[in-house]
């Protein structure tokens, strides 16, 4: 079962007991003003290329700052293990494992992204940004959208049958699509109403097709 809420994750997580979730796979704000940066990169005032009709990128406050200690403390309280994307931005997050998404050369974009994890691991996922857009991104609805294939790889390597997955910042719903397709129960939160509605539609459209496997 997939449960998805348009809600502040700090409010939502309080409903759950200690270590309720087997694994949290999260992609919180990096503090880099992603909406505004996407708009400037597109060099236009309206929608960015491939953004569909859902979200107009503009200067918002959701990505102005990184999460504080209270978020990470609550995340660690409710989950047995954590994978946190943007780990290089979070100096207050003391997790020792490392996972890298190697984008294999991305032009003007970063060549990779790093996650910190509570798991004892160092693994690299090789998947180019170009392949992600061609094969995996049916529609870009979020400026920091990650491919479904990346989340499937994470679940394959770090989750086991019966695990309950948490995503505190769902964004485009790639994580929930991966969970649904691989048979994992999951709970997700997204505070931004526009992103929630767009990603909820993306998730519902995918689930209406049925699982691939």
LINPESUL-V332651 format. One record per helix or strand of 2 or more residues. SS is the DSSP state (2 for helix, 1 for strand). FROM is the first residue (numbers start at 1). TO is the last residue. Records with the same first field share a line. If there is no record, write none. Layout:
SS: FROM-TO, FROM-TO
This chain:
1: 2-5, 21-26, 79-85, 97-102, 112-117, 122-126, 164-167, 185-189
2: 9-13, 34-42, 69-78, 87-89, 129-136, 148-158, 174-182, 193-209
